[in-house]
Amino acid sequence: MITTSGLTKVYRSRGREVTALDGVDLHVREGEVYGVIGQSGAGKSSLIRCVNLLERPTAGTVTVAGQDLTALAGRGPRAGKELRQARSRIGMVFQHFNLLSTRTVQDNVELPLEILGTSGKERSRKALDLLDLVGLADQAGAYPAQLSGGQKQRVGIARALAGDPKVLLSDEATSALDPETTRSILQLLRDLNRQLGLTVLLITHEMDVVKSVCDSAALMERGRIVESGTVGELLATPGSQLASALFPVSGEVSADDRTVVDVTFQGEAATQPVISQLSRTYNIDISILGAAIDTVGGLQVGRMRIELPGRYEDNVVPIGFLREQGLQIDVVGQGHEGQESVLVKEGAK
């Protein structure tokens, strides 16, 4: 649904050049919620603004729903009209709501429909339907100053849906909200994704946002995507930065003659007593150094850091037992991360 290829954005000011995007290749599939995460300055906001051409890319292409938007930019009146039509199918939700203070909630939602030339009666009907969809049917006559932050964001979402978009872009839409309101807005976006078949591209710096609602994710650093995939794939990728951030576990080896292993559980494996089975089968004492378990996209996922007695070569058989159970195993330290972190495909299904 959304594809960028070699997307580059260079800002020039007073003789200086700043590369915000450096050859970004991104693919968001139809109907998924895709999160792009990174620290401030990573290029996330530039990416999302280039996707709907609020910012014109310096190089590269942006394709949405099979249409190359970059081919329409700056190509005369006809192409400009086509670009406006293409943009009308892309909804945008902003961090700071961007509501007009002198307009009622209903009038704010009607604004895009006015621009599209929709009749007054149809505008009113559509706006009220959308406000009902986001749970604000009783606030149609209120003004933004009378609303809470979460309610303002719901109005922003309703307004973004006015043009019946196929794609919804969210630029840090929850970063100005408290945790409880954030959860409700994320749940709303997930519900809209499912009810309307929307493809949602989320920009965030909060790992909990990815954990709560995203089907796929990408990590951005210095204008580049350094890691991407479905959340399940990332969790099953040895050495994944995103997986480690989603489910951080800590704990240091207590002695040179011990082996520390990170074990990732997914699906049914997350509820099985694998560690106790390992201990009984091989009659070994196992120390649990840290653990985290949560639900991602309806799938129960967990990570555990355990310590086994003996060096790695003494634990080849117990570690093999864990892999046979369909678990991802990462040996921590001792130079084994690259060669010993093996994904058991059966465990990733």
C-alpha positions in Angstrom: 0.0 0.0 0.0 2.9 2.4 0.8 6.3 2.0 -0.8 9.3 4.3 -0.8 12.3 3.6 -2.8 15.6 5.5 -2.3 13.8 8.3 -0.6 16.1 11.1 0.2 15.4 14.5 1.7 18.1 17.2 2.0 17.4 20.5 3.8 19.4 23.5 2.7 19.8 26.6 4.8 22.4 29.4 4.8 24.8 27.3 2.8 24.5 24.2 5.0 23.0 20.9 4.0 21.3 18.5 6.4 20.3 15.1 5.2 17.1 14.1 7.0 16.4 11.0 4.8 19.2 9.0 3.3 17.9 6.5 0.7 14.9 5.1 2.7 13.3 1.9 1.3 10.0 1.2 3.1 7.2 -1.2 2.3 3.9 -1.1 4.2 1.4 -3.8 3.3 -2.3 -3.1 2.8 -4.3 -3.3 6.0 -1.5 -3.4 8.5 -0.5 -1.1 11.2 3.2 -0.2 10.7 5.3 1.7 13.2 8.4 3.7 12.5 10.4 4.3 15.7 13.5 6.2 16.4 15.0 9.0 18.5 14.5 12.7 17.8 16.4 13.7 14.7 16.2 10.2 13.2 14.2 11.4 10.3 10.8 10.0 11.2 8.7 13.1 10.7 10.5 13.9 7.5 9.6 10.4 6.3 5.9 10.7 7.0 5.7 14.2 5.5 7.3 13.0 2.4 4.9 10.1 2.1 2.0 12.5 1.5 4.3 15.1 -0.2 3.8 17.8 2.4 7.6 17.8 1.9 8.9 17.2 -1.6 11.6 14.5 -1.6 15.0 15.5 -2.9 15.3 12.1 -4.6 13.5 8.8 -4.7 9.9 7.8 -5.1 6.8 7.5 -3.0 4.0 5.1 -4.2 0.6 4.9 -2.4 -2.1 2.5 -3.5 -0.2 1.9 -6.7 0.2 5.5 -7.6 3.6 7.2 -7.8 3.0 10.5 -6.0 6.4 11.9 -6.8 5.6 11.6 -10.5 2.7 14.0 -10.0 4.7 16.7 -8.1 5.4 19.8 -10.0 4.2 18.5 -13.4 1.6 21.2 -14.3 -2.0 21.9 -13.4 -3.4 18.5 -14.4 -0.8 16.6 -12.4 -1.4 19.0 -9.5 -5.1 18.1 -9.5 -4.2 14.4 -9.5 -1.9 14.9 -6.6 -4.6 16.7 -4.6 -7.0 13.9 -5.3 -4.3 11.3 -4.3 -3.7 13.3 -1.1 -7.4 13.3 -0.3 -7.1 9.5 0.1 -4.4 9.9 2.7 -5.5 10.9 6.2 -3.1 12.7 8.5 -3.2 12.9 12.3 -0.9 15.4 14.0 0.8 15.5 17.4 -0.7 18.8 18.4 -4.2 18.3 17.0 -4.2 21.4 14.7 -7.9 22.1 15.3 -9.4 25.5 14.5 -10.3 27.1 17.8 -13.1 29.3 16.3 -14.9 26.2 14.8 -17.0 23.7 16.6 -16.0 20.1 16.7 -18.4 19.3 13.9 -17.2 22.2 11.8 -13.6 21.0 12.3 -14.5 17.6 10.9 -16.4 19.2 8.0 -13.4 21.3 6.9 -11.8 18.8 4.5 -15.2 18.1 3.0 -15.7 21.8 2.4 -12.4 21.9 0.6 -13.6 18.9 -1.5 -16.8 20.8 -2.4 -19.2 18.4 -0.6 -22.7 19.8 -0.1 -23.7 21.2 3.3 -26.2 18.5 4.0 -23.8 15.7 3.1 -21.0 17.3 5.1 -23.1 17.4 8.2 -24.2 13.8 7.9 -20.7 12.6 7.3 -19.2 14.6 10.1 -21.8 13.3 12.6 -21.2 9.7 11.5 -17.4 10.1 12.0 -17.8 11.7 15.4 -20.0 8.8 16.4 -17.3 6.4 15.1 -14.7 8.0 17.3 -17.0 8.2 20.4 -17.7 12.0 20.3 -21.2 12.2 18.9 -22.3 14.2 22.0 -19.6 16.8 21.5 -20.5 18.0 18.0 -21.4 21.5 19.1 -18.5 22.0 21.5 -15.3 24.0 20.8 -11.8 22.6 21.0 -11.0 24.6 24.2 -13.8 22.6 26.0 -12.2 19.3 25.2 -9.6 17.2 26.8 -6.4 16.2 25.0 -7.7 12.8 24.1 -11.0 14.2 22.8 -9.1 16.7 20.7 -7.1 13.9 19.1 -10.3 11.9 18.4 -11.6 15.0 16.6 -8.3 15.1 14.6 -8.8 11.4 13.7 -12.4 12.0 12.6 -11.3 14.9 10.5 -8.5 12.7 8.9 -11.2 10.2 8.0 -13.5 12.7 6.3 -12.1 12.0 2.8 -12.6 8.2 3.1 -8.8 7.6 3.0 -7.2 4.2 2.3 -4.2 5.3 4.4 -3.9 7.0 7.7 -0.7 8.6 8.8 0.0 9.4 12.4 2.8 11.7 13.4 3.5 11.2 17.1 -0.3 11.3 17.7 -0.1 10.1 21.3 3.1 11.8 22.5 1.3 14.7 24.1 -1.2 12.5 25.9 -1.1 10.8 29.3 -0.6 7.0 29.4 -4.3 6.0 29.9 -5.5 8.4 27.1 -2.6 7.1 24.9 -3.9 3.5 25.3 -7.5 4.6 24.3 -6.3 6.4 21.2 -4.1 3.5 20.2 -7.1 1.1 20.6 -9.2 3.4 18.5 -6.6 3.4 15.7 -6.5 -0.4 15.9 -10.3 -0.6 15.8 -10.4 1.7 12.8 -7.7 -0.3 11.1 -9.9 -3.4 11.5 -13.3 -1.9 10.8 -12.4 0.2 7.8 -9.5 -1.8 6.4 -7.3 1.2 6.9 -3.5 0.9 6.4 -1.9 2.9 9.2 1.6 4.3 9.3 2.6 5.4 12.8 5.6 7.6 13.6 6.6 7.3 17.3 9.5 7.3 19.7 7.7 5.2 22.2 8.3 1.5 22.2 5.0 0.8 23.9 3.2 2.1 20.9 4.8 -0.5 18.7 4.1 -3.2 21.3 0.5 -2.2 21.6 -0.8 -2.0 18.1 1.8 -2.6 15.4 1.9 -5.5 13.0 5.2 -4.5 11.6 7.9 -2.0 12.6 11.1 -0.2 11.4 13.9 1.3 13.3 15.3 4.6 12.0 18.7 6.0 12.8 20.3 9.1 11.1 17.9 9.1 8.2 18.1 5.4 7.4 16.0 2.4 8.2 18.4 0.0 10.0 16.0 -2.8 10.8 12.4 -3.7 9.7 10.0 -6.5 9.5 6.8 -7.9 11.2 6.9 -7.8 14.9 7.1 -11.6 15.0 10.0 -11.7 12.6 11.9 -9.1 14.6 11.4 -11.0 17.8 12.7 -14.1 16.1 15.8 -12.3 14.7 19.0 -12.9 16.6 20.5 -9.6 17.8 17.5 -7.5 16.8 17.7 -4.1 18.4 13.9 -3.7 18.2 13.3 -7.1 19.9 15.7 -6.2 22.7 13.9 -2.8 23.2 10.4 -4.4 23.1 11.3 -7.0 25.6 14.4 -5.9 27.5 16.0 -8.4 29.9 19.1 -7.9 31.9 21.5 -9.9 34.0 25.3 -10.5 33.9 27.1 -13.8 34.0 28.2 -14.5 37.6 31.4 -16.3 36.8 33.6 -17.3 33.8 32.4 -20.9 34.0 28.7 -20.0 33.4 26.7 -19.6 30.2 24.0 -16.9 29.9 21.3 -17.5 27.3 18.4 -15.3 26.1 15.3 -17.4 25.3 12.4 -15.9 23.3 9.0 -17.6 23.5 6.1 -17.0 21.1 2.6 -18.3 20.9 1.9 -21.5 22.7 5.5 -21.9 23.7 5.1 -18.9 26.0 2.8 -20.9 28.3 4.9 -24.1 28.4 7.1 -25.0 31.4 10.2 -25.4 29.1 12.7 -24.2 31.7 11.6 -26.6 34.4 11.5 -29.4 31.8 15.1 -28.6 30.9 16.2 -28.6 34.5 14.6 -32.0 35.2 15.7 -33.6 31.9 19.4 -32.7 32.4 19.4 -32.4 36.2 21.0 -29.0 36.1 20.4 -25.9 38.3 19.2 -22.9 36.2 19.2 -19.3 37.4 16.7 -16.9 36.0 18.4 -13.5 35.7 15.5 -11.6 34.1 12.2 -12.0 32.2 9.5 -10.1 30.4 6.2 -11.3 29.0 3.5 -9.4 27.1 0.9 -9.6 24.3 1.9 -8.2 20.9 -0.7 -8.2 18.1 -2.8 -10.8 20.0 0.3 -13.1 20.3 1.8 -13.8 23.7 5.5 -13.2 23.6 8.1 -13.5 26.3 11.9 -13.3 26.8 13.9 -14.8 29.6 17.6 -14.5 30.4 18.9 -17.7 32.1 22.3 -18.8 33.4 23.5 -22.4 33.0 26.4 -24.0 34.9 29.5 -24.5 32.8 30.9 -23.0 29.7 29.1 -22.9 26.3 30.7 -26.2 25.1 29.4 -27.9 28.3 25.8 -26.7 27.4 25.5 -27.6 23.7 23.0 -30.4 24.5 20.7 -28.4 26.9 20.8 -25.5 24.4 19.9 -27.9 21.6 16.9 -29.1 23.7 15.6 -25.5 24.0 15.9 -25.1 20.2 14.0 -28.3 19.6 11.1 -26.8 21.6 10.8 -24.1 18.9 12.5 -21.4 20.8 14.9 -18.7 19.7 18.1 -18.9 21.5 20.8 -16.2 21.8 24.0 -17.0 23.7 25.1 -13.9 25.5 28.8 -13.1 25.4 31.7 -15.5 24.8 31.7 -14.5 21.1 28.7 -16.8 20.2 26.0 -14.3 19.3 26.7 -14.4 15.6 27.3 -18.1 15.1 25.2 -19.6 17.8 22.0 -17.5 17.6 19.9 -19.8 15.5 16.2 -19.2 14.6 14.2 -22.4 14.7 11.7 -21.8 11.9 9.0 -24.0 13.5 9.0 -21.7 16.5 8.4 -18.6 14.5 5.1 -19.8 12.9 
